[in-house]
Structure formats: C-alpha cells, structure tokens
Amino acid sequence: MVQDSAQGAHKVQSEVQAGAVRALVLTGFGINCEEEFAAAYRLAGAEATIVHFNQVLHGQVSIHDFDVLNFPGGFSFGDDLGSGVVLANKLRYRQTSAAGRTLLDDIKQFIADGKFVLGICNGFQVLVKLGLLPNLGGDVTPEVTLTHNASGRYEDRWVTLRVNPASRTPFLTGIDKLEVPVRHGEGRLVVPDDATRAAIEAAGLNCLSYIDANGDGTSEYPLNPNGADLNCAGLTDPTGQVFGLMPHPEAFLAAYNHPDWARRRRQNPGASEEGEGLQIFKNIVAHIAEKHTTKAATVQLANQN
Ligand SMILES: NC(=O)CC[C@H](N)C(=O)O
C-alpha cells in the first residue's frame, strides 16, 4: 500500500505540466465515479489525475498543485451514518501529515486562492455535510442537508434541469437547460427554515432546478426525483467557486449516452455528438485556462518593466 502510494505520488509529479489546467479527482473508500469524472476533464482539454484520498491525507499529493478539486459520486463508507457524512468528518477532523492541519484547512486555503471545487452526487453530499455548500455564513458549518428521497427508494432516471440565471458560477456559464441522469438514494435537499431558504434564493445559490415540460421548477415526482426543497438539484457557495449537484453530468459526455439518442440522431443527423454534461467541464477548464493566461501575461509585463 505504502509503495503503491509512493508510485502514485511520482506519477502525479510527472503528469503535472506548467500551464495546463490540472484537475485532481479523489477516489477511495467506495467512491466509484472517478474514471468518468477524469474522462470528462480530459475531453474538456484538462489534465486529470485520480488519487486515493489517503495520498492527499498523508501528504504524498498536495491539492495546491491543482486548479480544481473534485469529489466524485459513489458510496463512500457504504453510506453509513448518511451519505457523505463519514468522508466529510474525515475532511474536517482527520489531521494530515502537516502538524495540526486538516484537509478542510487546506481546502479553505485552496478556495481563498481563487481555485475551484466540484462535487457530484456523493461528492455533493460530502460538500453539503461538511458545510462547504451553501456556506452562507462563510464558516463552513452545515446549513442544509441531503437525505432519503421522498419516494423512499433509490432513483435511477433522467431529469431535466434549468440553470438559475442569477447564478454566477463559471461552471454553468452559457447553459440554460440540461438533461442528465440521477442515481441516488439520498438526494433530497432539506432546508431547515425560511430564513435559510430566502438567503439561498437571494444569493442565487440554488443554481440548478428540476423542471417540468414547461420549463418551470417542479416538486412533482418523478420530474423532481427526490422531493428536494426549492426543487434544487445543485448549489454553489456565494463565491461560485464551489459547486455541487446530485445529477451526473459526467455520465452524459457523448450524445450516445442519452436513452433517446437513436431517435434524436434520426431527427437531426448533423447534431453534435457531444453530451450535454460535457459543457460544465469545458466551462470550468476554459475559465481556469483564461485565468492562467491573464496571470502569465501579468507576470510577463512585470518582468518587462
Ligand atoms: N451515485 C451516487 O453518488 C450515489 C450517492 C449515494 N450513495 C446515494 O445513494 O445517495
């Protein structure tokens, strides 16, 4: 195990090149969507590195060598104590190799540095249980929760989402609607009180809603597959740098992933072969690449003067 981790760390070093957009995709403990997550970033033009959570915890890999930190879906710790709870507690309380520090300390620094965090499904659950989403108060304390679907069952189906035009997160730039699959048992967002609900709405943090055929947010099952408050499928923090959602955009990278792809192609043979989910990854990769370019130009200018 130790040897594997050391080799992994070496690989991380060799894969990291200056200038490229670097995505770190965490895995381990029952996470199972890391390969699709990495594929999404690679298709979007970024470098994606999958590492076991322990490699980060034990200091073999630093999140600070990356631009975007990713928490994939899956069943971390078998969903014991509630999906995402154990991993969230590990992030908050487990000390890393740097004395007195936790991974949450590192993540706070990472965000303060202007970098990005994305959680999908189980990853979203981790970010919510940790309090990084919605983080209205800015002190990373849980303010909402995700719990068992109103249907009482695991839901595995396609849903349609609308992007909140008030959301300013770069992950969703230019996207209006999106079809994506959900597969979860605990995707129902519960907001504990009206004040929190109002604050989330006022800040535009409810960035993705389940919608009906008219494009309106809906609480109707199965269009809203879990009974989420605010018909919410995804949240950002007030900076827009942290984004999480229950559906799986990384599972719709090619048009052929859609259950109705054959009819769609017949109707529109010239349509793009890209899946709608890919745009989220292209957005964030383009945003980070632009930031890199601006930074490089500023450094060059400073050197000339
Ligand atoms: N696909 C997933 O990430 C599932 C998340 C979680 N295990 C749930 O069932 O709610």
The ligand as a Gaussian input file, in Angstrom:
#p B3LYP/6-31G(d) Opt

LIG

0 1
 N      -24.396000       7.888000      -7.344000
 C      -24.089000       8.322000      -6.153000
 O      -23.099000       9.014000      -5.951000
 C      -24.949000       7.830000      -5.006000
 C      -24.813000       8.659000      -3.782000
 C      -25.291000       7.977000      -2.539000
 N      -24.589000       6.752000      -2.313000
 C      -26.788000       7.809000      -2.577000
 O      -27.280000       6.769000      -2.907000
 O      -27.485000       8.746000      -2.279000

